[in-house]
């Protein structure tokens, strides 16, 4: 093949010839979570959450890291909104701390908590940034955990009450609402394996907590339909499962793993039933749930949010998917959290979603990668702070390209929220894993837009067109 022909057929050349324009109205943004960035968890009348309690229990987080300061967003929110505007973000997905609003989980409303989020929403709108509000991103009030938490069937009423307080305060200014973020992580990490709050390790508890989370989701949607006038959805973390071999046993393992992670929450929310494989996975720990529960769970939704980070290659092992992890790929590229970089999986996942659940609109509500960044930003020749992160930039480029492919194939993807706006507390992993497109110096709280953030800003300004340009 002549040299010119080889160059024209290279992947980079093909990318540069491709039209990467995203649909008109596609929403570009970034995401965070309250406990990961806010700090001051008990300020102004707030109650403790399960994460306040968990992080202060010795041995539960890396280096004993807590959310007591985090990124100090509770005090620096105006500066952070200015950063969002500098990046050109059109949307900001954030979560509310339940125990800031209802310190005991139910009953007494803490007006100072309402006021904090009201000011944040107003500042976002003043800067032409649309707020996407998540009611629950893992930080259950400790007072409710003392009453059984997600194992108590009353949690559906608790959650609807909490949601209703916020709907009355913010609906109209907030037009996109999310009930739960990643219920799979809440139960797998919090009730089955104990790596996350509240730190339980019980195979019998996990299905009960999962089911009650979905009942709470349904109750919160019902409450919104009675009060709200806009859109509400559910956010799930899902990943495609691929067989490690062509064996029948591996194929069966893939089916179980797929049901456990990808269908366990989407099936009840959108189809009104659980996948049958869950009974096989949990055995005698799988309960028989009342049929009327599914009438509560399967509420009409305006969108589904999908959080995507990696894929899983699966082989048959007796304990999988409850205990054994995915098969490591020897030629794969892996992030600091040990997740394989596999953008094709996002296209595959979106196509599967459309084929399984139809044309419900989708937002990519989290997508990003932890790679090594220095604790302190470099200073360039001009004296400006800079963080070079080419691996993260390439990760974002590849995954945005994968989303573009899914849209071209007919999937109704309406927006993308990069995870995350800034480096933050990565839960039990502490502050050592940096996902942000904005660097945070935890000693000084200085923010520095990373090269990946500058690049993402150009993608937004060009409505995706900058994906065709060579990476800096």
Secondary structure, DSSP 8 states (H G I E B T S, - for coil): --HHHHHHTSHHHHHHHS-----TT-EEEEE--HHHH---TTGGG---BHHHHHHTSTTSSGGG--SSSTT-HHHHHHHHHHHHHHHT-SEEEEE--HHHH-TTSSSS--HHHHHHHHHHHHHHHHTT-EEEEEEESS--BHHHHTTTGGGSTTHHHHHHHHHHHHHHHHBTTB-EEEEEE-HHHHHIIIIIS-SSTT----HHHHHHHHHHHHHHHHHHHHHHHHH--SEEEEEEE---EEESSS-HHHHHHHHHHHIIIIITTHIIIIISS--THHHHHHGGG-----HHHHHHH----SEEEEE----EEE---TTTTTS------TT--B-TTS-B--THHHHHHHHHHHHHH-S--EEEEE--------SS-EE-TTS-EE---HHHHHHHHHHHHHHHHHHHTT--EEEEEEE-SB----GGGTTS----SEEEETTTTEEEE-HHHHHHHHHHHTTTGGGGS---
